[in-house]
Amino acid sequence: MHELRFTIAPVDGGVGPGHAYLHAALPLLTVLVALAATGFAARLVAPRREPGAPSSLRADWASCAAVLLVSFVLQESGESLLSAHGPVFAAGGWWGAPLAAAIGLAVAVLLRGARAAVAAGTRIAARLRVAAPPLPVSAFAPPAARRPADAPLRHLAARPPPGSLVHPH
């Protein structure tokens, strides 16, 4: 969103003031995207039921757009303080609001798709649990563990304490 804003309304010949830190933030962004992708993949592999009713597309859109707009305003305010380039909504900064709405809608649609994929995974996992009977644990146990066992530790019960077998001469 930040880059789109400066592409649509460039400042100072196309390079916004105080943006040198953005290249340093790329590794952090990469880690955050990787964590989000890992969390999504984990929910697909091991789905769980979500409490409560799912929210509407309008509610998801509004919340995503609000988060994007607030983060844009905070970021631009910080840059304004560091480089003194003026108010947040000056020189095309007002493009942040429509961009937040458009990107927020895209994120809300992706969020709904991810929820649908997780719900489908939950249904598939439930069908697989019903269709496939659980395998006995002994199918994966080594042969020695498959022998029927007597009472626990019974083989140790007949032994005397360690010091009683030694007679003093």
C-alpha positions as CSV (number, residue, x, y, z in Angstrom):
1,M,0.0,0.0,0.0
2,H,2.8,2.3,0.9
3,E,4.6,1.8,-2.4
4,L,1.4,2.2,-4.4
5,R,0.7,5.5,-2.8
6,F,4.1,6.8,-3.9
7,T,3.7,5.3,-7.3
8,I,0.3,7.1,-7.8
9,A,1.4,10.4,-6.3
10,P,5.2,10.7,-6.3
11,V,7.0,13.1,-3.9
12,D,10.5,14.5,-4.6
13,G,11.0,13.0,-8.0
14,G,9.4,9.7,-7.3
15,V,11.2,8.8,-4.1
16,G,9.4,9.5,-0.9
17,P,11.4,11.2,1.9
18,G,12.7,9.0,4.7
19,H,12.2,5.6,3.1
20,A,15.7,4.3,3.5
21,Y,14.6,2.0,6.2
22,L,12.2,0.0,3.9
23,H,15.0,-2.2,2.5
24,A,16.0,-3.1,6.1
25,A,12.4,-4.1,6.9
26,L,12.2,-6.6,4.0
27,P,13.7,-9.5,6.1
28,L,11.1,-8.9,8.8
29,L,8.3,-8.8,6.3
30,T,9.6,-12.1,4.8
31,V,9.6,-13.7,8.2
32,L,6.0,-12.5,8.9
33,V,4.8,-13.8,5.5
34,A,6.5,-17.1,6.1
35,L,4.9,-17.4,9.6
36,A,1.5,-16.6,8.1
37,A,1.9,-19.2,5.4
38,T,3.1,-21.8,7.9
39,G,0.1,-21.1,10.2
40,F,-2.3,-21.4,7.2
41,A,-0.7,-24.7,6.1
42,A,-0.9,-26.0,9.7
43,R,-4.6,-25.2,9.8
44,L,-5.1,-27.0,6.5
45,V,-3.2,-30.1,7.7
46,A,-4.7,-30.2,11.2
47,P,-8.0,-28.3,11.1
48,R,-9.9,-27.3,14.2
49,R,-13.3,-26.0,14.8
50,E,-13.5,-22.2,15.1
51,P,-15.7,-20.9,17.9
52,G,-18.5,-18.5,17.0
53,A,-20.3,-17.6,13.8
54,P,-18.2,-16.5,10.8
55,S,-18.2,-12.8,10.1
56,S,-19.6,-11.3,6.9
57,L,-17.5,-10.1,4.0
58,R,-18.5,-6.5,4.8
59,A,-17.2,-6.9,8.4
60,D,-14.0,-8.5,7.2
61,W,-13.5,-5.8,4.6
62,A,-14.1,-3.0,7.1
63,S,-11.7,-4.4,9.6
64,C,-8.9,-5.1,7.0
65,A,-9.3,-1.7,5.5
66,A,-9.2,0.0,9.0
67,V,-6.0,-1.9,9.9
68,L,-4.4,-1.0,6.7
69,L,-5.3,2.7,7.0
70,V,-4.2,2.9,10.6
71,S,-0.9,1.3,9.8
72,F,-0.4,3.6,6.8
73,V,-1.1,6.7,8.9
74,L,1.2,5.5,11.7
75,Q,4.0,4.7,9.2
76,E,3.6,8.0,7.4
77,S,3.4,9.9,10.7
78,G,6.7,8.3,11.8
79,E,8.3,9.2,8.5
80,S,7.0,12.7,8.8
81,L,8.6,13.1,12.2
82,L,11.9,11.6,11.1
83,S,12.3,13.5,7.8
84,A,9.9,16.5,8.3
85,H,8.2,16.0,4.9
86,G,4.9,17.5,6.0
87,P,1.5,16.2,7.1
88,V,0.5,12.6,6.3
89,F,-2.3,13.5,3.9
90,A,-0.4,16.2,2.0
91,A,1.0,15.7,-1.5
92,G,-1.2,12.8,-2.4
93,G,-1.2,11.1,1.0
94,W,-5.0,11.0,0.8
95,W,-4.6,8.1,-1.6
96,G,-4.1,6.0,1.4
97,A,-7.8,5.8,2.2
98,P,-9.0,4.5,-1.2
99,L,-6.0,2.2,-1.4
100,A,-6.8,0.8,2.1
101,A,-10.3,0.2,0.9
102,A,-9.3,-1.6,-2.3
103,I,-6.5,-3.7,-0.7
104,G,-8.7,-4.4,2.3
105,L,-11.3,-5.9,0.1
106,A,-8.7,-8.1,-1.6
107,V,-7.4,-9.2,1.8
108,A,-11.0,-9.9,3.1
109,V,-11.7,-12.0,0.0
110,L,-8.5,-14.0,0.5
111,L,-9.3,-14.4,4.2
112,R,-12.7,-15.8,3.3
113,G,-11.1,-18.2,0.8
114,A,-8.7,-19.4,3.5
115,R,-11.5,-19.9,5.9
116,A,-13.4,-21.9,3.3
117,A,-10.3,-24.0,2.6
118,V,-9.9,-24.8,6.4
119,A,-13.6,-25.6,6.7
120,A,-13.3,-28.0,3.7
121,G,-10.2,-29.6,5.3
122,T,-12.2,-30.1,8.5
123,R,-15.0,-31.8,6.6
124,I,-12.5,-34.0,4.7
125,A,-10.6,-34.9,7.9
126,A,-13.9,-35.9,9.6
127,R,-14.9,-38.1,6.7
128,L,-11.5,-39.8,6.7
129,R,-11.8,-40.5,10.4
130,V,-15.1,-42.2,9.8
131,A,-14.1,-44.1,6.7
132,A,-10.8,-45.4,7.9
133,P,-10.9,-47.4,11.1
134,P,-8.1,-46.6,13.6
135,L,-5.1,-48.8,13.3
136,P,-4.1,-50.7,16.4
137,V,-1.0,-49.3,18.0
138,S,0.6,-52.8,17.9
139,A,0.8,-52.6,14.1
140,F,3.6,-50.1,14.5
141,A,5.2,-51.7,17.5
142,P,8.4,-53.9,17.4
143,P,7.8,-57.7,17.7
144,A,8.9,-57.9,21.3
145,A,6.3,-55.3,22.3
146,R,3.5,-57.3,20.6
147,R,3.8,-60.3,23.0
148,P,1.1,-60.4,25.6
149,A,2.3,-58.9,28.9
150,D,1.5,-60.1,32.4
151,A,1.0,-57.8,35.2
152,P,3.3,-54.7,35.0
153,L,6.8,-55.4,36.4
154,R,5.9,-58.9,37.4
155,H,9.2,-60.2,36.1
156,L,10.9,-58.1,38.7
157,A,8.8,-59.3,41.7
158,A,10.8,-62.5,42.5
159,R,14.2,-60.8,42.9
160,P,15.5,-60.1,46.3
161,P,17.1,-56.8,47.2
162,P,20.6,-56.3,45.7
163,G,22.6,-56.6,49.0
164,S,20.9,-59.9,50.2
165,L,22.7,-62.2,47.8
166,V,26.1,-61.5,49.2
167,H,27.1,-63.5,52.3
168,P,29.9,-62.3,54.5
169,H,32.7,-65.0,55.1
